[in-house]
Amino acid sequence: MSSTSSLPDSPPESSSASFATSDRRPSDQDFARVLLQRVRNRLIEYLEVAASFEAQQAFLAQSPDLDVPNEIIQQWSDWVSPNWRFELIMPVFSEDELLAIQQFQTIWQALAEDLVQPLPTLSILQQSPLWEKLRLCAEHTLHIFMIRGRLSEEQIDQR
């Protein structure tokens, strides 16, 4: 019996093949990276709403029974934990994106601490300087994320 194996010694040149069609078995690191790419995409979706008063109003129209201001505050913390610096990592997030997350987190934290509870209606909040500051920071953060755009949710994205 030969001691040589027919398996390649290293992974294929491109790691961008879909898990479903790849000849190599994806590793736990591959799965973790794709999951993190999905988290990154959810952050983009969040920022699209937080960055636009029109999108916030559309969210309210779509879900009139939902407390939209509270959702806008709480959804950020659904994706960005207190330990985010250890969870949201390169290469899925670029250095600029990580800096933008830090800046948004600072504004978000101040807003979350300063808002009165229960929250006023969305229309009233949209008139407040704090909510406008959150919107502007979300718009800036979204702009940074959209330089690379959404990443694949099915395979490792090399962007």
N, C-alpha and C positions, 0 to 999 in steps of 0.2 A: 504494500500500500504506500502510495506516495505521501510525503510529508507536506507537499505544497497544496495549497487550497485554491479552489477556483474563485473564491471571493476576492474582490479587490482589497488592497492594503489600505486604501484611503477612500473617503466618500467621493462621489462623482464631482466633477468640476463645478457644476451648478447645483446649488441647494434649493433652486426655485421650483423644482418639480412638485406637483401636487402630491400630498400624502397618499391619495387614492391611486395614483399612477406611478409613483416612484418605485424603482427597483430595490431601493434600500429601505430598511425598516426605520421609521422615524424614532428618534431618541426622546427621552423625557424632556431634554433641553429643547428639542424641536417643538414638541407640544407646548411647552411653557412659553416659548417665543411666539408661537401663533396665538396662544391665548392672550399674551400681552399686546399683540397687534390688534386683537379684537377690543381690548380695553382702550387702546389708543383711539380706535374708531368710535367707541362709545363717548369718549371725551370730546371728539370732534362734534358728534351729534349734540351733546350737551351744550358745547360752546356756540353752536349755531342758534340755539334757542336763547341762551343767556346774552348773546351779542345783538339780538334784534328785538326791539319792542314789538314789531309786527309779528314775529315768530312766537313771541310770548302770548300775544293776543290770539293768534291762531290756535295755540296749544289750549288756551282757555276755552275758545269756541268749540274745539274738538272734544274737550273734557270738562263740561260746565260744572260737574259735581266735584271736581278735583280742586284742591287748594293749590293753585298753580304757583303763587309766590313761595309757598313752603316747599313745593316740589323743586323749584329752581334752586333753592338753598340746599335742600337735602340731597338732591341727586349728585351734586359735586362730591359730597362726602361718601356717597355710595361707591365712587370710583377712585377717590383720592383719600387714602387713609392717613392717619397721623404719621405712619411709617413710610409714606410714599417715596421718600428718597432712596429707600432700600428695595422698593417694589417696581417703580417706574424707572427703568434703567436703559442705558445704551446697549445695543445699537437700535432698539425699537424706537426709543425717544432720542432725538438729537440733543446736543448741548443747548442749542437755542430753545428747543421745546421745553427742556427741563428748567431753564431760566424763566421762560414764560409761565410755566406751571407755578414756580416759586412766587413770581410776582402776582399771579392771579390768586394763589392761595392766601397771600398776605391781605389782599383786598377783600376776598371772600370771608376770611376769618374776622376782619374788622366789622364787616357788614353783619355777619351772623351774630356777633356779640352786641352790636349797637341797635339792632332792630327790636322794636317793641313787640311783645307777644300778647295776644295773638296778632299775627301780621295783618296789616290793612289790606284792602283789595288791591289787585294788580294795577288798576288805573291810578290809584292814589300812590302806590309805591313807585310807579314809573315817573312820577313828578318829583321824587326825592333825589337830592344830589348823590346820596349813597348808592341808590339803585342805578343811576346814570353812570357813576364811577365803575360799578360792577360791569355794566353793559360795555363800556368803553374798554375796560381791561379784557373782557371776554372777546371782544372784537379784535383786539391786538393779538391775543393768544391764538385765536382761530386763524388769523393771518399767518402767524408763524407755523402753525400745524399744516396749513394748506400749501406751504412751499413744497412739501413732499406729498401731500394729499392723503387720502385713505390708503391703508395698507391691506394686503390680502388677508382674508379671514380663513383661508384654506391651506396656505403654504407659506413658507418662509419668504418674506419680502426683503430683497437686498437693498432697497432704497434707503 
